[in-house]
Amino acid sequence: MESVIGLVMTGGGARGAYQAGVLKRVGEIQRIEASGNPFPLIGGASAGAVNGAALAAGCDEFGPATRILAEMWAALKPSDVFHCDFVSQAQNSLTWILDLSFGGIAGGGHARSLLDATPLRHFLGRNLDCDRIQANIKRGNLYGLAISATNFNSGKSYLFIQGVKGHPTWQRARLVTVSTKITVDHICASAAIPMIFEPVQLKIPRGSAFFGDGCVRLQQPLSPVIRLGAEKVFAIGVRCGNKERLEVSANETRPSVAQIMGVLFNVMFLDHLATDIEHLDRLNHLLESGHIVQPGVEEGEKIRPLRTFVITPSVNLSDLAGQHQKDMPAMIRYFVSSLGRDSASCSDLMSYLLFTSKYTRDLIEIGYHDADERIEEIEEFLYASGDQSTVERDSGDIAPTAAKTGMKPPANLSANVPRNPDRFV
């Protein structure tokens, strides 16, 4: 590679399986076998933090790591992410009822989330060996991993970075960077969808605080890898850019709670990446046209053109989620449906919570197919030299087919095998 490439993956709950499908196809590029990890810089938030940490831990064998990441998503069950049984959901619901009904008299604040995501921490603890991140940094396979999380105590966005000694750090009015060893707790904090999952307590330089989803305040998702030194950026989004339902119905009904939550999650998870790409595209154009002049600016602060490649789903994932709602456990399906009047009004919200193997396998196949359709572009972007700053667009109107990935659910996904691993990382 002629320049340092940063990989950026934003959030989206269960939609993160699409990213795994794209990475699986990228991992099959023959040149990667000889050249090694093509992404020395990795930035992730929410589900992207899970995928980013998995790659950082397994990047010494990039191809096998992407294959097993896809297998992990394909084998995922809702019970691996949150409690689905009647007792747990009844206890949680009762806590909300008591807080909303009698909290003003007896004291409230006992309800912390709509779902109990304790199983997710155990699942990641079994399947991720975060010690391998530092091992890969020492071996030169990785420059740095940056994971975003939102401090719910201060309202600031935190960027937790594990990288080569002396890597850049920076501070902004609403952003704090912390050099630290990435752990499963950091990943769980970044993936804690607001209101759905409980915030996670993390140690910070001055005590500790409670953190939630990294996408809440991460308005420039490309910024972390760019400031760490990326000269090109490969971004995987989870929104179908040109197939959104833009038509307005003649009989608009009052939106349900599920619809409102779906819209809020779309803004949080999906819009920031597209906006950041558009902003970068404009800056590239202004630099190329000579409209931005930077005399006397220190080298480290100069704006520089950046080439980007963006790949996003070729189908509307909310529509796909609507077809799979019946696969959710009955208690969770009943709970979510109580927030909306019908399955259509819950489809956006469900697209983030459908941690079922049928849904995630479909997402993997779509991601794999979308990347396969553009594999020559991807390989050229990763390995060709040049000064091009063209922003590569999304997957367009490509219709997905059932790509045959040949995946099998793994028996055990933890471990430390350098070649052809049976387990994850």
Disulfide bonds with the S-S distance in Angstrom:
none
